[in-house]
Amino acid sequence: MSDRPSLCWSRRAALVLAVTAVAGMSSGTEASDLEPPGAEVILTAKGLLGRTNVGDEARLDRQLLESFGKATLTTWTPWTEGEVEFEGLPLRSLVTGLQAGGTAMLLRALNDYHVVIPMSEARDYDLLIAWRADGVDLTRRDRGPLWIIYPWSSHPDLDRRVTSQRAIWQLYELEFYED
């Protein structure tokens, strides 16, 4: 008879622990549901994110970036001759995939250049985080590994100085925030 109370206590304790663990997982207190990077991190996202994989950041290698989707964009740029076919990730898909919030993004380049892009621009236009141009991976020497490309050919209204300044290359970090 002395075994029954301890058995009941053990079952109750196990039930409380199980309920606590499930409640903690579903509470949304830690949004680390992205896979960890398996290779070199080429882009780090921080700020107002709903999905992360390392602390409060999303550290992304090429495979993780590709998991959010891929697209091509053929356009001219102020730095290339003629139209170029770029391959990469639509910025809109990254914003959606990371459940990013805010009204603006601060983008940083390897050379310390930084620029702000309004979130509305990412929603309204098919901006591309390019990693390839005309079938060749972008390297640091040719504006890589990541380059923000605007759809200049299909949107002549984007042919302005400000969008040229926002077409940041050697991109390595995005920070989502409320302006």
C-alpha positions in Angstrom: 0.0 0.0 0.0 2.9 2.4 0.6 3.9 2.0 -3.1 0.6 3.5 -4.4 1.1 7.0 -3.2 4.6 7.2 -4.6 3.3 5.7 -7.9 0.5 8.3 -8.1 3.0 11.0 -7.2 5.3 9.8 -10.0 2.5 9.8 -12.6 1.4 13.3 -11.5 4.9 14.6 -11.6 5.5 13.2 -15.1 2.2 14.7 -16.3 3.1 18.1 -14.9 6.5 17.9 -16.5 5.0 16.9 -19.8 2.4 19.6 -19.8 5.0 22.2 -18.8 7.3 21.1 -21.6 4.5 21.3 -24.2 3.3 24.6 -22.9 6.8 26.0 -23.1 7.3 24.8 -26.7 4.0 26.3 -27.9 4.3 29.5 -26.0 6.4 31.1 -28.7 8.9 32.4 -26.2 11.7 31.0 -28.3 11.3 31.1 -32.1 14.2 28.9 -33.0 12.5 26.7 -35.5 14.9 27.1 -38.5 17.5 24.5 -39.1 21.0 25.5 -38.0 23.4 26.3 -40.9 25.3 23.4 -42.1 27.9 25.4 -44.1 29.4 28.8 -44.2 26.9 31.5 -43.1 26.6 34.1 -45.9 23.7 36.1 -44.5 22.6 37.0 -41.0 19.2 38.4 -40.3 18.3 40.0 -37.0 15.8 42.3 -35.4 12.1 41.8 -35.6 12.0 38.1 -36.6 9.5 35.4 -35.9 11.8 32.6 -36.9 15.5 32.2 -35.9 18.1 29.4 -35.6 20.9 30.8 -33.4 19.7 32.8 -30.4 17.6 35.7 -31.7 19.2 35.7 -35.2 18.7 33.8 -38.4 22.1 32.7 -39.7 21.7 31.4 -43.2 24.0 29.5 -45.5 23.3 29.0 -49.2 21.2 25.9 -48.7 19.0 27.6 -46.1 18.6 30.7 -48.3 17.5 28.4 -51.2 15.0 26.7 -48.9 13.0 29.9 -48.9 12.7 29.8 -52.7 14.6 30.6 -55.8 13.9 32.9 -58.8 15.6 34.5 -61.7 15.4 38.1 -62.7 16.7 39.4 -66.1 17.4 43.1 -65.9 20.0 45.7 -66.7 21.9 47.4 -63.9 23.9 50.6 -63.7 27.1 48.4 -63.3 26.7 45.8 -66.0 26.5 45.8 -69.8 23.1 44.9 -71.3 20.7 42.6 -69.5 21.9 40.0 -67.1 20.1 37.0 -65.8 20.4 37.0 -62.0 19.5 34.0 -59.8 18.7 34.2 -56.2 16.0 34.5 -53.5 13.2 37.0 -53.8 13.6 39.4 -50.9 9.8 39.1 -50.3 10.2 35.4 -49.8 12.9 35.9 -47.2 10.8 38.4 -45.3 7.8 36.0 -45.3 9.9 33.0 -44.5 11.5 34.6 -41.5 8.2 36.2 -40.4 10.1 39.5 -40.3 8.3 42.5 -39.0 8.9 46.2 -39.0 8.8 49.0 -41.5 12.4 49.0 -42.6 15.5 46.9 -43.2 19.1 48.0 -42.5 21.4 46.1 -44.9 25.1 45.9 -44.3 27.9 45.1 -46.7 31.3 43.5 -46.1 33.0 46.8 -46.9 31.0 48.6 -44.1 28.6 50.2 -46.6 25.0 50.2 -45.3 21.6 51.3 -46.6 18.0 51.3 -45.5 15.3 49.7 -47.6 11.6 50.3 -46.7 9.7 47.1 -46.2 7.1 48.5 -48.6 9.6 48.4 -51.4 10.3 44.7 -50.7 6.6 44.0 -50.8 5.8 46.2 -53.9 8.7 45.1 -56.2 10.4 41.9 -57.0 13.7 42.6 -55.4 16.2 39.7 -55.6 19.0 38.7 -53.3 21.2 37.5 -56.1 23.9 34.9 -55.7 24.5 34.2 -59.4 24.8 36.3 -62.6 24.5 34.7 -66.0 25.0 31.2 -64.5 28.1 32.2 -62.5 28.2 32.4 -58.7 29.0 35.9 -57.5 32.2 36.3 -55.6 33.5 39.2 -53.5 35.4 40.4 -56.6 32.2 40.7 -58.6 29.8 42.1 -56.0 29.1 38.9 -54.2 28.4 36.6 -52.6 25.0 38.4 -52.3 23.7 41.4 -54.2 20.3 43.2 -54.0 19.0 43.5 -57.5 16.1 45.8 -58.5 13.9 44.9 -61.5 15.0 48.0 -63.5 14.1 46.6 -66.9 10.5 45.9 -66.0 10.1 49.0 -63.8 11.7 52.1 -65.4 10.3 54.2 -62.5 13.0 52.5 -60.3 15.8 54.1 -62.4 16.6 56.6 -59.7 19.7 57.4 -57.7 18.1 56.1 -54.5 17.5 52.6 -55.8 21.0 52.5 -57.2 22.3 53.3 -53.7 20.0 50.5 -52.2 21.3 47.9 -54.6 23.9 46.9 -52.0 26.5 44.2 -53.0 28.6 42.1 -50.7 25.6 41.9 -48.5 26.1 39.9 -45.3 23.5 41.3 -42.8 19.9 42.4 -42.7 18.2 44.0 -39.6 14.5 44.4 -39.5 13.1 47.2 -37.4 10.3 49.7 -36.8 11.1 53.0 -38.4 
